[in-house]
Amino acid sequence: MQQESLTKTLVFTFGFDVTAVIARLSELNLSGREHLIFIVPETSSSRAIASQKSIENHIAVLNTRGFNLSLEFLHVNERYPNKTIAQIFEVLNKHDRILVELSGGLRYLILATYIASCLLVDKVEIISTRLETDGSLVTIPLIEVNNISTSDFKLLQNLWQLGNGTQRQLSDIIERRISSVSRNLARLKRMGLVEVSESYPQIYKVSPLGEVFLKRLKASREVINKK
């Protein structure tokens, strides 16, 4: 149990530059019990596959030298931002003492990983990246996601419980005017927390990112209420 509490999780957005990853691993002064997560596109080129194999071989060599590193590749579909952020969140949420390195891979994956990390601000210890100008390593601030308004939270929660619904249905459930519900839904849609159909009347549902966000908000409020 004590060993598990000491274990760190190292997260990399990974592209083709194997040397950069290996260099970063050497800088981190590994204890030998870390878990490594590499976030990569679902549709990988032959070059990307070769790079991933090189990382696997490097970790295997380290483990023959007394290390006990575990490794996983998280493949995400870059065409679906909400699902990508939710997927990264769910995987990272299983771990503690997370260190995130955002120097490699697609810009899209870097942004998605950063957003997911901000949702896990109590678990992520540091986010770093290497500057393209001079190679310096810098720390990126973790911005804690502010709680949305009580009205937005109530609407999101009711929509999640309902499964999906129209503005009229939501208006009846939370006993507020449709115009007010419409404004809330528009704001939640801009945040990526709800999805809306193209049919009429429009049907709203909580997005995968919205489910993660709602879970995070509920957990935060439970902690506050216990204090």
Secondary structure as GFF3:
##gff-version 3
##sequence-region A 1 227
A	DSSP	alpha_helix	2	6	.	.	.	ID=ss1
A	DSSP	beta_strand	9	13	.	.	.	ID=ss2
A	DSSP	alpha_helix	18	27	.	.	.	ID=ss3
A	DSSP	beta_strand	35	41	.	.	.	ID=ss4
A	DSSP	alpha_helix	46	64	.	.	.	ID=ss5
A	DSSP	beta_strand	70	76	.	.	.	ID=ss6
A	DSSP	alpha_helix	81	92	.	.	.	ID=ss7
A	DSSP	beta_strand	98	101	.	.	.	ID=ss8
A	DSSP	alpha_helix	107	118	.	.	.	ID=ss9
A	DSSP	beta_strand	124	130	.	.	.	ID=ss10
A	DSSP	beta_strand	137	140	.	.	.	ID=ss11
A	DSSP	alpha_helix	150	162	.	.	.	ID=ss12
A	DSSP	alpha_helix	167	174	.	.	.	ID=ss13
A	DSSP	alpha_helix	178	190	.	.	.	ID=ss14
A	DSSP	beta_strand	194	196	.	.	.	ID=ss15
A	DSSP	beta_strand	204	206	.	.	.	ID=ss16
A	DSSP	alpha_helix	208	226	.	.	.	ID=ss17
###
